[in-house]
Amino acid sequence: MRRPGVDAADTQDVRRFWERLGLPGLVDVHTHFMPERVLRKVWDYFDGLGELTGGVEWPITYRADEDERLALIRGFGVRAFTAMLYPHKAGMAEWLNSWAVDFARRTPDCLHTSTLFPEPGVETYVREAVEAGARVFKAHVQVGAYDPGDELLDTSWGLLAEAGIPVVIHCGSGPSPGKHTGPGPVAAVLARHPRLRLVLAHMGMPEYEDFLGLAERYDEVRLDTTMAFTDFSERLAPYPPGLLPRLADLGDRVLLGTDFPNIPYPYVHQLRSLERLGLGDDWLRAVCHENGARLFGIAPPPGGAGETG
């Protein structure tokens, strides 16, 4: 169960963080909402210390029902968030996308999120999701155990590149490597679709430098901070300090991501972990709000601060 009292103290600390920066709130591009029975299976997997967790103890801090999780993330002051959902086998993606249409309709502060899988007909349901208003896609190379360069996905990547819809993709080899994780398969996709707006989840953990290089090479490639720099991840896959100057220079294409609710620490810890990098308040403002607001066209609140660029 969620630790008693963590939400009240955490909420206050999160709000103090962005208020000090003069922001109207946060934009979190990597949060998980999905059908309840699917999410609970995900939690069961984390509880079981499976292969995809690297066998590491992973308590779910915000283990609560959907309404409570929505109240928590809104209480933190997150102005826009996502419903990162992903299939682990063929035949799931279209059903998940149907659920996402309804969730987006009843949750206007959630960016309508869709997913995909290399299977016959993928280009049809990807196009349908785009026409239904999807604003972001999720691809999980590790869980899906597929090559992102699979020819079945090629038309869909082209469609998403043309539409300018970002794709948050878990393609790094953390917390445990998969057959198609690592920079090579993604680099091959980008070589064919250089305008594809890939958001590399977890900063590409643990192949940080290789994925940073892809972001430097391709103007539409971005990185999300999910779980990177936290005490939990620094024990397993520390971020090389020598890369920080390059990360600072790329500050306009780094986006806040947290993995809420599936994180083994309070939400505020992700924010404090970014702050202690020492890259400055302007960098923090860009990462925690401005870059995401600009990417997704999120207007500042009436009478409030914030930039959309």
Residue, then its C-alpha position, 0 to 999 in steps of 0.5 A: m500500500r501507499r505509505p501513510g501520509v506521503d501524499a500530504a507532505d509530498t504535495q506541499d514540497v512539490r508545489r514549493f518546488w515549482e512556485r519557487l521557480g515562478l512556474p504555473g505548475l509542471v508538465d510531466v510527459h511520462t506518467h502511467f494511466m491504463p485500464e485498472r486490471v492491466l495496471r494491477k498486473v504491472w504492479d504485480y510484476f514489480d512486486g515479483l521482482g521480475e526480469l524487467t525490474g532487474g530483480v531490484e526491490w521496487p515498492i510502488t509509492y502511489r498504489a491507489d485507485e484511479d480517482e485517487r491517483l488523479a487527485l494526487i497528480r493534480g494536487f502536485g500541480v501537474r498541468a498536463f500529463t500522459a497515460m503511458l500504456y503499452p502492449h506486451k504482445a500482438g492484439m493488445a494495442e488497438w484495445l488499449n488505444s480504445w480505452a485511451v480515447d475514453f480516458a482522454r475524453r473524461t480526463p482533459d488534463c491528460l494528453h491523449t496517449s496511444t500505443l503501437f506494436p509491430e503487427p499486421g494492421v498497425e498502420t490502420y489503428v495508428r492512423e485511427a488514433v491520430e484522427a481521434g486526436a492522439r497527442v503522444f504515443k508510447a513505444h516500449v521496446q523492452v516490454g514488447a521485445y520487438d525491434p523498432g526497425d521492424e518493417l511492420l512499423d515503418t509506415s506508422w513511423g512515417l505517419l507519426a513523423e509527418a503528423g509531428i506527434p511525439v513518441v515516448i520510447h523506452c529503448g535503453s537497456g535499463p533496468s535490464p537489457g532486451k534483445h532490441t534495446g540500446p541505441g542501434p535499433v533506434a538510430a536505424v529508425l531515425a536514419r529512415h525518419p529523421r523528423l520523427r519526434l522521439v522522446l527517449a525515456h529515462m534519458g536512455m538509461p544506461e546508454y546515456e552518452d549514446f542516446l544524448g548523441l542521438a538527441e544532439r544529431y537529430d533536432e526532433v529527438r528529445l530526452d525525458t528525465t524519468m527516474a534518471f538522477t534519483d538515488f534509486s537509479e544512481r545506485l544502479a546506473p549512475y549518470p556520468p558527470g562529464l555529460l552534464p555540460r552537454l545536457a545543459d546545452l541541450g536544455d531546450r529538448v529535455l522534458l520532465g518525466t517521472d513514471f508516476p505512480n510506479i515509482p519507489y520514492p516520493y514524486v518530489h524526489q525526482l524534482r530534487s534530483l534534477e535540482r541538485l545537478g546544479l544546471g540552474d533555475d533557467w534549465l529547471r524551468a525549461v525542463c519542468h514546464e516550458n519545453g513540454a508546454r511548447l511541444f504540446g501547445i499548452a497555453p499558460p493559465p489565465g493570468g498566470a506565468g509560463e511560456t509555450g514558445 
